[in-house]
């Protein structure tokens, strides 16, 4: 049974803290790190460090929770349990659970968040969309440029994404001719509408990401025939949890730690319902009369 500090060192090796963006807050958020008696048997991986997930870690008997999103991105002056983040901290500490975050340092890792997203859809990764200049092998970076074994129609790709990613209220929004053949796809787990210039430069047929806003999406559609696929932010990042757990499993096997890793299936997408009008324009793509 490894010491907590040894497992945290392994996490820092997989996702070095210095590779996170300047504005980010990654690494260990809470945990009895300096205590040599603090041991880890079970680790839970999840996207969001919310109360539901903290309680899931308690029920599981985990001593370590690893999340993609930070609990505190900016400073705080309180961890009082009547604040929602403070309650998470109290729940974790009271139950002897450490919290560790791998965020933008996991986005750009090799493999990273977008590799997991591409893998979930069975896309072949060709290269990073925005390569990390410090990686001589050119494998790290933000987003991925991918290809399909054979072209599929945009409507089929949207269906594939809906089937392979966790189900959310939003589902998959698509923009473009549903019959357009798609062979190359740029993907970016999480909010990706700041990368349209790089997506256009990559010359791909489609872009799959999350949180696409009206104006960037509208401009991208007007300038190129690029098809867009927009999934829930949570859904695009969740596949990383399985990938990350498998990476820690491999470390555990190499060291004979016998760690038991778990991936949360709890959907923490904040959107919980979706209403489609009877006049839903996507219902008209088959050419049915209005
Ligand atoms: Zn995110």
Boltz pocket constraint, residues with backbone or C-beta under 6 A from the ligand:
constraints:
  - pocket:
      binder: B
      contacts: [[A, 69], [A, 189], [A, 190], [A, 191], [A, 233], [A, 237]]
      max_distance: 6.0
